[in-house]
Amino acid sequence: MKILYASQSFLPSTGGVSYYLMWLGRKLKDAKHEVVFVNMKPPKGKGREEIAGFKVFRVPAEGEFDHDTLSGYSKFKELVLKVFHNRDVPVDMLYNKHLYGYNEYLKVNESFQRAISEAADLEQPDVVHVHDFQLLPCLPSLVDSWPLAFTWHIPFTEEVHNSWREAMLEYMKNASASIFSTKGYASAAIKSGLPFNRVGVIPPFIDVEQPKAKFRERFGISNDKKLIICVARMDKFKGQKTLLDAAAALDIDYQLVFIGNGSFSKDVLKVKEKESYGKELKEKAKNEIYGGRVIFAGAVDRDLLMAAYNECDLVVLPSVHEGFGLAITEGMAFGKPVIGTAVGGIPSQIWPGVNGYLVRPDDPRSLSDAIRHILKNSELAEEMGKNSKAIFERYFSAERGAKDHIELYSRLLKFRG
C-alpha cells in the first residue's frame, strides 16, 4: 500500500505528532509499504524534499501566507486546544469564531487542501490519512477522491460544551474512519453524534532507543538514591505541586526531578501565570524538609530524556487533566514502575498492582503512600517494571501501532471496494 499522511507538523519539527508519524512511517516502510507526507513548511524549508528517507511535500507555496494569516490560524488553534483541554472558554467564542482567527484557519486549510490533492494526484496513494484538528476543514474536499482516515490526537470528552463537539464532528463525518486514542474519547464522539461504524481506537505508541547520555551523572545524582521523575510541561494541570506535597512525607532517600517547562502553546496558560506557578514550585522546594532533593531540569533534549527514563526508579504523572499521558508510556518502554492519576488515557496504561498504581488527582497522601510502597519494596518494583515492559510491548509499541494502522487501511480499501 501507499499512504499519504497530512499533518501540520513533521520532521524536522519536534513534538508528539511529528514523532508519532516518524515512528509509524518507519515501521510501515519496514513492512514494505510506501509513505508520503504533506505538512507545513518550516523556516527555510523547501517546497519538496526528502527527510529521513520519506518524500515530503510542504505547505504553503512561497509567499502564500502573511503574518496576519498565520497569527489568526494560531489564535484559532489555541482556542480549540483550550476548549478540549477543559479550560474555561465561553461558548459564545464559538458562535463568534470569525473574531478569533477562524477565517485564517480556513485559509490555511485551503492551501493544505490544494497541496494534498496535488500530492495525491502525483503519488496516487491507496489511502489519505489526515492528522489532528488543525487540518479538519480539509476533510470535505478529500472524501470523494480517496479512502480517507482522520486521527484526533487531543482529548475528546463530554465535559466539553456540545456545540464545540458538534462543530468538530461535522468535519469528522466526512472521513471513512475517525480514530481516537482511548475508548473513552471514542465513546464521547459516538454519543455526540459521530456514526459508530466510522469510529476507531488506536492507542498512541512510541519507539525508543538506548540513550547515550548519562542522566544521573549530568545532574550529580548518586546511584544509591531512589530517582523519581515527573515529565510534564510546567502547568498547574499537570499536578507538580501535588507531587511536591507527596514527596515531603517520604521517609526514603530519594531524588525528585521535574523535567519540562513552558506550556503547549503560548496562550493556553498565560505567561505570567506560568512563570508564577514555576516560581511557586521552586520556592516550595527550597524548604528544608526536602533537603535539596528536588531538581528542576527544565526542557532537555530527547537523548537526555531517554536517559532519565532509563536510569530512574519510578515515573510519576500526577495530572489533573491529561490527554493520553505519553510520559507513562515512555516509562513503561524502559521497564519502570509507574504511578499516575485516573484521568485521560492514564488508566488504559496503568494496571493497578500490576505495573504501578492509580491515585486520585490532588491527593498527595495517596500519592505518597503509592510511591513509598513501590520504592520500599525492591522485589515489587522489579516485578512491576517487568510488567510495564510487557504491557508496553503488547499494547503501546510502534510495531503494534503500525499493525493497527495496516489493519485499518485494509478495512478501508475493502469497504471502498
Residue pairs with C-beta under 8 A, 6 or more apart in sequence:
1 33
1 34
1 126
1 127
1 406
1 409
1 413
2 33
2 34
2 35
2 36
2 123
2 124
2 125
2 126
2 127
3 28
3 33
3 34
3 35
3 36
3 125
3 126
3 127
3 128
3 129
3 405
3 409
4 36
4 37
4 38
4 116
4 119
4 120
4 123
4 125
4 127
4 128
4 129
4 146
5 21
5 24
5 25
5 35
5 36
5 37
5 38
5 129
5 130
5 131
6 37
6 38
6 39
6 112
6 116
6 128
6 129
6 130
6 131
6 135
6 138
7 17
7 18
7 21
7 37
7 38
7 39
7 130
7 131
7 132
7 134
7 135
8 17
8 39
8 40
8 131
8 132
8 134
8 135
9 15
9 17
9 18
9 39
9 40
10 18
10 21
10 22
10 37
10 39
10 51
10 56
11 18
11 22
11 51
11 52
11 56
12 42
12 51
13 40
13 42
14 302
16 153
16 204
16 326
17 131
17 132
17 153
19 206
20 131
20 153
20 204
20 205
21 37
21 131
22 52
23 205
23 206
23 207
23 398
23 401
24 35
24 205
24 398
24 401
24 402
24 405
25 35
25 37
25 52
25 54
26 52
26 207
26 398
27 207
27 398
27 399
27 401
27 402
28 35
28 402
28 405
28 406
29 35
29 53
30 402
31 402
31 406
33 406
34 125
35 54
36 54
36 55
36 56
36 57
36 119
36 123
36 125
37 51
37 54
37 55
37 56
37 57
38 56
38 57
38 58
38 59
38 112
38 115
38 116
38 119
39 56
39 57
39 58
39 59
40 58
40 59
40 60
41 47
41 58
41 59
41 60
45 58
46 58
47 57
47 58
47 61
47 62
48 55
48 56
48 57
48 58
49 56
49 58
50 56
55 123
57 115
57 118
57 119
58 115
59 108
59 111
59 112
59 115
60 108
60 111
60 115
61 111
64 111
65 73
65 107
65 108
65 111
68 104
69 104
69 107
69 108
70 104
70 108
71 101
71 104
72 101
72 102
72 103
72 104
72 105
73 101
73 104
73 105
73 107
73 108
74 101
74 265
75 100
75 101
75 104
75 267
76 97
76 100
76 101
76 102
76 104
76 105
77 101
77 105
77 133
77 134
77 265
78 265
78 266
78 267
78 268
79 89
79 93
79 97
79 100
79 101
80 133
80 168
81 154
81 264
81 265
81 268
82 89
82 267
82 268
83 89
83 160
83 161
83 164
84 133
84 154
84 155
84 156
84 157
84 160
84 164
85 154
85 155
85 237
85 268
85 321
85 323
86 155
86 157
86 159
86 160
86 321
87 268
91 161
91 163
91 164
93 99
93 100
94 161
94 163
94 164
94 167
95 163
105 137
106 137
109 135
109 136
109 137
109 138
110 137
112 135
112 138
113 137
113 138
113 141
113 142
116 128
116 130
116 138
116 142
117 141
117 142
117 145
120 128
120 145
120 146
125 146
126 146
126 147
126 409
126 413
127 146
127 147
127 148
127 149
127 409
127 412
127 413
128 142
128 145
128 146
128 147
128 148
128 149
129 148
129 149
129 150
129 151
129 405
129 409
130 136
130 138
130 139
130 142
130 148
130 149
130 150
130 151
130 175
131 150
131 151
131 153
132 151
132 152
132 153
132 154
133 152
133 153
133 154
133 168
136 150
136 168
136 171
136 172
137 171
139 148
139 150
139 171
139 172
139 174
139 175
140 171
140 174
142 148
142 174
143 174
143 175
143 176
147 176
147 409
147 412
147 413
147 415
147 416
148 174
148 175
148 176
148 177
148 412
149 175
149 176
149 177
149 178
149 179
149 408
149 409
149 412
150 172
150 175
150 177
150 178
150 179
151 178
151 179
151 180
151 202
152 168
152 172
152 178
152 179
152 180
152 181
152 185
152 189
153 181
153 204
153 323
154 323
155 185
155 321
155 322
155 323
155 344
156 165
156 168
156 180
156 185
156 188
156 189
157 184
157 185
157 188
158 165
158 188
158 191
158 192
162 192
165 188
165 189
165 192
165 193
166 192
166 193
169 189
169 192
169 193
169 194
172 178
172 189
172 194
173 194
173 195
173 198
175 198
176 198
176 412
176 415
176 416
177 198
177 199
177 200
177 408
177 411
177 412
178 189
178 194
178 198
178 199
178 200
179 199
179 200
179 201
179 202
179 408
180 186
180 189
180 199
180 200
180 201
181 201
181 202
181 203
181 204
181 323
181 324
181 345
182 201
182 203
182 324
182 344
182 345
182 348
183 201
183 348
184 345
185 201
186 199
186 200
186 201
189 199
190 196
190 199
200 408
202 401
202 404
202 405
202 408
203 324
203 345
203 348
203 395
203 396
203 401
204 324
204 326
204 329
204 345
204 396
204 401
205 329
205 396
205 397
205 398
205 400
205 401
206 326
206 329
206 330
206 333
206 396
206 397
206 398
207 397
207 398
208 306
208 309
208 330
208 333
208 334
209 306
210 306
210 310
211 303
211 304
211 306
211 307
211 310
212 303
212 307
213 303
213 304
213 306
213 307
214 307
214 311
215 221
215 304
215 307
215 308
215 310
215 311
215 312
216 222
216 223
216 227
216 311
218 304
218 307
219 257
219 295
219 297
221 227
221 255
221 257
221 295
224 253
225 253
225 254
225 255
225 293
226 252
226 253
226 254
226 255
226 313
226 314
226 375
227 254
227 255
227 257
227 311
227 312
227 313
227 314
228 247
228 254
228 255
228 256
228 257
228 312
228 313
228 314
228 315
228 316
228 371
228 375
229 256
229 257
229 258
229 259
229 308
229 309
229 312
229 314
229 315
229 316
229 331
230 238
230 240
230 243
230 256
230 257
230 258
230 259
230 315
230 316
230 317
230 318
230 327
231 259
231 260
231 305
231 308
231 309
231 315
231 317
231 327
231 330
232 238
232 239
232 240
232 258
232 259
232 260
232 317
232 319
232 327
233 260
233 261
233 262
233 263
233 264
234 240
234 258
234 260
234 261
234 262
234 263
234 274
234 277
234 278
234 281
235 263
235 264
235 269
235 274
235 277
236 269
236 277
236 320
237 319
237 320
237 321
238 317
238 318
238 319
238 320
239 317
239 318
239 319
239 320
239 341
239 361
239 362
240 258
240 281
240 318
241 280
241 281
241 284
242 318
242 361
242 362
242 363
242 364
242 367
243 256
243 316
243 318
243 364
243 367
244 256
244 281
244 284
244 285
244 290
244 294
245 364
245 368
246 318
246 364
246 365
246 367
246 368
246 371
247 254
247 256
247 290
247 293
247 294
247 368
247 371
248 287
248 289
248 290
248 364
249 364
249 365
249 368
250 368
250 371
250 372
251 372
252 372
252 375
252 376
254 293
254 375
255 293
255 295
256 290
256 293
256 294
256 295
257 294
257 295
257 296
257 297
257 308
257 312
258 281
258 294
258 295
258 296
258 297
259 297
259 298
259 299
259 300
259 305
259 308
260 298
260 299
261 278
261 296
261 298
261 299
262 274
262 299
263 269
263 274
269 277
278 296
281 296
282 296
285 294
285 296
297 308
300 308
305 330
306 330
306 334
309 315
309 330
309 331
309 333
309 334
309 336
310 334
312 331
312 336
313 336
313 337
313 375
313 381
314 336
314 337
314 338
314 339
314 371
314 374
314 375
314 381
315 327
315 328
315 330
315 331
315 336
315 337
315 338
315 339
316 338
316 339
316 340
316 367
316 371
317 325
317 327
317 328
317 338
317 339
317 340
317 341
317 346
318 339
318 340
318 341
318 359
318 361
318 367
319 325
319 340
319 341
319 343
319 344
319 346
319 361
320 341
320 343
320 361
320 362
321 343
321 344
322 340
322 341
322 343
322 344
322 345
322 346
323 344
323 345
324 344
324 345
324 346
325 340
325 344
325 345
325 346
325 349
328 338
328 340
328 346
328 349
328 350
329 349
329 392
329 396
331 338
331 388
332 338
332 349
332 355
332 388
332 389
332 391
332 392
332 396
333 389
333 392
333 396
333 397
334 389
335 385
335 386
335 388
335 389
336 385
336 388
337 355
337 356
337 374
337 380
337 381
337 384
337 385
337 388
338 349
338 350
338 355
338 356
338 384
338 388
339 350
339 356
339 357
339 358
339 359
339 367
339 370
339 371
339 374
340 346
340 349
340 350
340 356
340 358
340 359
341 358
341 359
341 360
341 361
342 358
342 359
342 360
342 361
343 361
346 358
347 358
349 391
349 395
349 396
350 356
350 357
350 358
351 387
351 391
352 358
354 384
354 387
354 391
355 384
355 385
355 387
355 388
355 391
356 370
356 374
356 384
356 388
357 370
357 373
357 374
359 366
359 367
359 370
360 366
373 380
374 380
374 381
374 384
375 381
393 400
394 400
